[in-house]
Amino acid sequence: IGNSLDNREAEYWFSIIKSECLNELNYSKITLEDLKKIIADYIFWYNNYRIQSILNWKTPQQYAMML
């Protein structure tokens, strides 16, 4: 049995997506397809528009292009 330190990146990602995207949803009014679209749209936004201080105030996409 592992702990959260074994997969801290995944734990961090799920905490971000839950707090920024999923907490406000009314799950009784959306379909699975709606949920898939919401998550896909959030991932696109996160990678292309959400700047991060740890990436020197760049988006993940901008930072990846510098590598």
Secondary structure, DSSP 8 states (H G I E B T S, - for coil): ---GGGGHHHHHHHHHHIIIIITT--GGG--HHHHHHHHHHHHHHHHHT--BGGGTSB-HHHHHHH-
